[in-house]
């Protein structure tokens, strides 16, 4: 039975409104004369993409042709000159400490929402990235997306949550890394109370003016947004300063999306190891498993005083549990294959979403969603920047980076190393690493190397040079000063024809194969071809063996969980 044969228009199944266009081979939305009150949401603007009001056809008249496809030129309407100007990018209210959560859901659903592109484009607002990104994600490269949420409590029904007067700080931030081969991903939570250095930020203000906002040293991470007019591009620059990783894009989601989207998926299942009655977040749940949505989901994501140690780190754990459960649900039911459900999800999601200027269309979001759709939840790891209590405080309220473990975590993400045991990738990596150490070794006297200090203690390059020349016979070595940037791990770069020298030096230094980086030949101060040894933050002194981190094992003491695991909040 066709849609019209079911009775009143409001009973029409949205799935029946999609028809195959024989000219394009794609499904498109067609609204008939009986669909004026269809269940399919209509665009927020009551006008066509040319600016002309949209009117339903009169009885007996031919139904207007479908919208043109994106990228196909259209003829100017009579009396008008060309196409209407592109919609201006604007800052849509940056709301929500749970923005990272909702952006995650939008990513997960965008890939399946490709049938609804034109209307959804009108829902999306964008903000300039001010040159802080890589220029946007690429399909053939690893992807790094910064998911930002703020503590600004605007929006209907949200006045009672937290600080109603906040300018909107970066209260929840997740750096999502997706591997180049799409076999695994890592979601790295950044604590809002982490002490960081915020660099100078060139920004585009809401009125379109340009402004360079001065940086700050030794301040809370959450002030990277909102404080002094800082925009999301400042948060992006701060993350790069902190981790050494430049995000490709950023996303910010609307506060109300927590409620609307959790309801759209039919609720999210969470687990509690004890009863919770938190008067601050208004969460009241008994021990055990519950399916939550709407206001209750928002309360769950906000609560912190009733779990763990009662601080922000405990709340991060709840957010990660929530996201893991959400991803499991999207993978296990028919949500992503149901046009009806996808209309609800895509409509609510894009209404809430603010993106950077490199990710400003549903087509780009769809491409991103398709890339992420290749992931298996068991290979999606949630972890948090390793931190310790701020030693400068008597009453502990902030944290600082744990320098013994955080650099290795950042380095694993930067070098696209999985936090999960992905067998095919591990096997390939292991074979490649092992091969670098196998083969003949040159005599120490034939090893030519320049030494750079790339994060080790001051004087380490000279100390190593003296030790190599006097103790190990590496006489063709020189101190080349400081490296252009600090590295978490010590590396040895060499050209293919220098492999035998590299193997000898690696043997002397105790370097693993993962620290050996094949590359192009460079020259030393005498103009002779040389290798480059860069002493990273892991360097412990001349003669002390070094170990690598690309085995895929998480550094000791770093907490992690994967999206396929069911964990109960304690």
Buried (B, 14 or more C-beta within 10 A) or exposed (E): EEBEEBEEBEEBEBBBBBEEEEEEEEBBBBBBBBBEEBBBBEBEBEEBBBEEEEEBEEEEEEEEEBBEEEEEEEEEBEEEEEBEEEEEBEBBBBBBBBBBBBBBBBBBBBBBBBBBBBBBBBBBBBBBBBEBBBEBBEEEEBBBBBBBBBBBBBBEEBEEBBEEEBBBBBBBBBBBBBBEBBBBBBBBBBBBBBBBEBBEBBBBEEEEEEBEBEBBEEBBBBBBBBBBBBBBBBBBBBBBBBBBBBBBBBBBBBBBBBBBBBBBBEBBBBBBEEEBEBEEBBBBBEEEEBBBBBBBBBBBBBBBBBBBEEBBBBBBBBBBBBBBBBBBBBBEEEBBEBBEBBBBBBBBBBBBBBBBBBBBBBBBBBBBBBBBBEBBBBBBBBBBBBBBEBEEEEEEEBBBBBEBBBBBBBBBBBEBBBBBEBEEBBEEBBEEBEEBBEEEBBEBEBBBBBBBBBBBEEEBBBBBBEBBBEEBBBEBBBBBEEBEEBBBBBBBBBBEEBBBBBBBBBEBBEBBBBBBBBEEEBEBEEEEBBBBBBBBBBBEEBBEEBEBBBBBEBBEEBEBBBBBEEBEBE
